[in-house]
Amino acid sequence: MKLYSINTGYFKLDGGAMFGVVPKSIWNKLNPADENNMCSWALRCLLIEDEGKLILIDNGMGDKQDAKFFGHYYLHGDDTLDKSLACHGFTRDDITDVFLTHLHFDHCGGSIVRDGDKLVPAFKNATYWSNENHWKWATEPNAREKASFLKENILPIQESGQLKFLVVSSESSDVSAAANSKLTTHHSPLTDNLSFYSVSGHTDAMMLPKINYNGKTIVFMADLLPSAAHIPLPYVMAYDMFPLTTLQEKKLFLTEAEQNNYVLFFEHDPLIECCTLQMTEKGIRVKETFKLSEL
């Protein structure tokens, strides 16, 4: 097995929205805002080469939206999906599977590209993986979350015939009933070394890939922990649909991760790719930070 960090650029989001109830006087030291209160965040994906498959976890924002859209999110930096794949000797056509943690635009926007007047899969040889619960949530969105679920990113995947669903058991989403247990690990049919958690605080049935790699467990954090700065329990995004559920999911996950020395891989942290955890008098905090390539 080989793992590759795939950088697709950076974008900006409101710092207050990203840190929720945490005051700017605190969070601004962690990720300083510009004059418009916007902070830069990474669009970092993960590529897994294993058992004859090339699996891409998430794929960034893509580039098919109009200037008005990008005017809101300030896509910047020199990295792109194609350039990052090429650095490791791959192209989009080599991807066999696209694992979508959830269908917010900054995680799945690269799934679909424009071909003249048509919207077609960017990965023509790949199977796209979501789950039925989240797919229904995304295609029948609530008013608060609707702006994050863009039809042009989502519906063409199903129309292409390349979409499959992973199985998420219904009891796994009942975090309140599992207050003293662990998050459920679900089997993945993609490779023996890939499983996943399902969490529903940020959005319904978001999936967090869990990878066995060289004797270590790496967890792709998606938006449960968008950055290392979000490790303290109260640091919950205002974007989360169910913040108290996120709080409980974070507590369960961080306890398990610290006890088992998991490696956390961050999708949005602008500086830190990976970290391990340690218990301190203030609770669970970062132990060591490093790049994926250092494992």
N, C-alpha and C positions, 0 to 999 in steps of 0.2 A: 504493500500500500504506500502511496505517496500523497501528500497534501500540499496544496498551493494556495497562498493568499492571492485573491484576485481583486485588485483595486479598480473601481470604475469611476472614480472622481470624488468630489466633495460637493455638499450643498448646504444651504443655510436654513435654520429654523429659529423661531423665536425662543430665546433662552428661558423666559418665564414659562412658556408652554412645556419646554423640555424638562424643567425641574419642579413643576407643580407648586406645592406650598412652600418650598424652600426659598428664602428671601434672596434677592439679587445680590445683596452684600456678601452672601456666602457663595452662591453658585458662580458668580462672576470671577471668582478666584480660580475656579476649576476649569472653566471654558470661557474666557473673556469675550464679551459681546462687542459688536461694532456700534456705530452711532445710532443704528436703527434697532438695537436690542437683539440682533441676530447673531447666532453662533454657528461656526462651521462644524460640520459632521461628515464623517467618512461614509462612503457607500462601498463597503468591503464585503466581498463574497468569498466563498470557499469552494475549491475544486478538489474532488476526491478521485484518485485513480486507484481502482481496486477491482479485482476479479474480472478483468477485461472490460470494465465499465469506466466511464468518465462522467462523474456526477457533479453538477454545478448547483450549489446551494444559493438561492436567490440570484438576482442579476442586475440590481441597481435600478436607476430611473429610466434608462433608455434615452433616446434623443428625438423621438417622433413628435413631441408636443410643440405647441407654437410658442412664439416669443413671449406672449403674455404669461403663459404658464411658467416658463423658466425665469421670468421677471419676478415671480413670487419666491422662487426657491434658489436662485443664484447658483446654478450648477457651475462649478469651477474646478481648476486643476488640470494637469496634463494627462492624467490617467483616463483610460477608457477600457471597456470590456475587451475589445479586440486587441488593443495593445498589450494588456495584461495577459491574455491568453497566449499571444504570440511570444511573449517573454519566456514562456515555458514550452514552446514548440507546438502549440495547439491552435485550432481555429474553431469557430462556432459549429462547423459541420462535424467536428470530432465528438461533441457532447452527446452522450447516450441518454442522459437523464437530467431533468431540471427539477430540483426539490424546492418547492415554494413554501417558505415558512408561513407566510400569509400574503394576502393580495393587496396590501397598501401599495401605492404607486412607486414608492422608493425601494420596494423589495421585488416587484415583478414587472416594472416598466420596460425592462430590457427583453421581456419574453416575446414581444410582438414588434415587428418593424413594418414600415410602409414600403410597398412595392407598387409604385405608380398610385393608382386609386385603391389598391387593396391593402388590407392589413393581414400579414402572414407571420407564421412562427419564425423567430430569429434563429431557432435551433431546429432545422428541418428534419434531422435524424433522431431527435430526442423524444422521449416520453416525458410529459409534464406531470408532476405529482402534487396533488392537493388532498383535501379530505372533504367528504360530503357536507359535514356540519359547517365548515368555514366557507365552502363554495356557496352554499345557500345564504349564509350571512352576508357575503360580499356581493352577491347578485341581487339580493333584496335588501339593500342597505337602509339603516336608520338615517334620519336627517342629519344627525350630528357627525356621522362617519362617512356620509355619502361622498364628500369631496376627496376622500382618500382612495375610494374604490372607483377607478375609471373604467368604464365599459370597454374602451378600446384596448385596454391592457388585459382584459379578462375573457370576454366572450369569444374572441377569435381563437383562443386556446381550445375551447370546447368544440368550436365549429371545425377546427382542423382535424379532429379525430385523434389527436395526440395526448389527450387528457386521461389520466387514471387517478383513482382515489385510494389513499391509504386508509386503513381501518383505525378509527379512534373510538374506544369504548365510551359509552355515555357516563359511566360512573367516574371516569377519570376527571371529569369537569367539576365534580362536586367537591371543591376544595374545603368547604366548611366542615364537611363530614369526615375529612381526612386530616383534621387539624394536628393530629399527633403522629401522622404517618409520613410517607414519602410520596413524591409525585410518581405517577405510574409511568413505567417505561414500556413503550409499544414496539412491537416487532416491525421491521422494515423488510420488504422483499427484495430491496435493491442489492444489498450485499450483507454478508454475515456480520460485518463490522460496523453496520449502521443501524441504530435504533432511534427512537425519538420520544420526547415528552410532548404532552398536549397541555397548554395553559390558556386560560380564557379571561384574564384580567385586562390585557391590552385590547384584544379583540377575540371574538369567539373562536376557539379551537386553533390557536396559533401553535405551530409545531417547532420544537427545538431539537435539531439533530444532535445525536450523542454518538461519538465515534471512538471505537477502540483502535488505538494507534501506538505501536511500539510499547505496549505495556501500560499506556496511559489512557485516561478517558478525557476526551475533548468535547466540550459542549458549545455549540454555536448558539449565541445568546439571543439573536434576533432583537425583539423589542421588550423582552422581559427585563434585560439589563442592557440598554443600548450603549452604555459606556461604563468604564471602571468607576466613574464618578457617581453612578447610580447604585452602587453596592449598598450604601447605608439604607436601611429599611424605609425611612420616610421619603426618600428621593424617588418619587413616583411621578411619571409624566402626566400632565393635564390632558394629553391625548388619550389616555387609557379609558376605556369604556366603563370598567368596574375597578376603581382604584383599591378598594378594600380587598378584592380578590387578588389583585396584583401583589398587595402587601403580604398576604398569606402565602402566595406562590413563591415570592422571593424568599420568605423565611424558610419554607420547606426546602427549596432548592439550595440556598446558601448553606444551610446546615449539612445537607448531604454532600455538597461539593467540598466544603471545608474538611469534613471528616474523612473523605475519600481522596483528597488531594487532586480533585479534578482541575483540568486546565480550561479556563473560560476564554472563548474566542469572541471578540467584540465586532459587531457589524458597523457600528456608528462612531466608535471612539476615534477622534481625529489623530491621536498619537499612539495609543496603546493597542496592539493587536491581541495580545494574550496576557493572562495573569493567573496566578494561583492565589489561594486565600489563607488567612490565619485568623485565629480568635484573639481578640484584644479586649481591654477593659471597656472599650466603646462598642463592642460587638464584632462581627466578622468584617474584616477589612482586607485590602490587597496585601499580599505577601511579596511576590516577585512579579515583575513585568518583563516581557520578552517578545520577540518576533516568532511567528510560527516556524520559520526556517531554522530557529535555534533549538528546536526540540529534537 
